[in-house]
Amino acid sequence: MKPFLDTNVLVYSVLSDDPRRERAEAALLAGGVVSVQVMNEFANVARRKLAWEWPAVEAALDLVERQCRPVRPLSLATHRTAIGLSRDHGLSIYDGLIVAAALEAGCDRLLTEDLQAGRSFGALVVTNPFA
């Protein structure tokens, strides 16, 4: 099963001066699962923090979409699952949405540095690819 990729994996994959780039780029090129939320968060970081122009943002998103098909939608069911996960596990709503989308996709790993490595949500295990 392909892992679910959190936004930080996508962001690090494009940072030329970041030591995490190689691992992030390898994870992206190996293919994984992302949600529309991850793509939106990446676009926000690329525009606001990296100061990319829209054509560069769109080109990067096209690459992500090709590597991570199909992109998972955000639905009312995803939202409701995320609310429960956030409430029960002390997650932010945004982390809850990531976990919910990963669970809905049937992923067994969530690649992120934002949650505690080794933490599990059912069959989904959080893995820090940069540790």
C-alpha positions, 0 to 999 in steps of 0.5 A: 500500500502506498503511504499518505504524504503530509504537506511537509513532505511535498514542501521539503521536496522542493527546497533546494537548500534543505537536508530533508529534500532527498528523502522527501523527493524520493517519497514523492517520486515513489508515489503516495496518496495525498488529499485535496487538503494537502495540495491546498496547504502546499499551494499556500506555503508555495505562494506565501512562504516561498513566494512562488508565482502561480505558474510554478505552483501549478506546475508543482501541483501537476507533478504531485497529482501525477505521482499521487493518483487519485487525489483524495477528496475532502467530503463531509464524511472525511470532515466528520471523521476528522472531528472525532479523531481531533476530539478523541486524540487531541489533534488539530482539525487539520491533522485530524483531516490528514489522518481521516483522509489517510484512513479512508484511503486505506493507507498503512503509513502516514509520512509526516514530521508533524505527529509523533512517530510510531503513533497509530490510528487503527492500522495507520502508523505515523512515520517520520521519514526525516528521522 
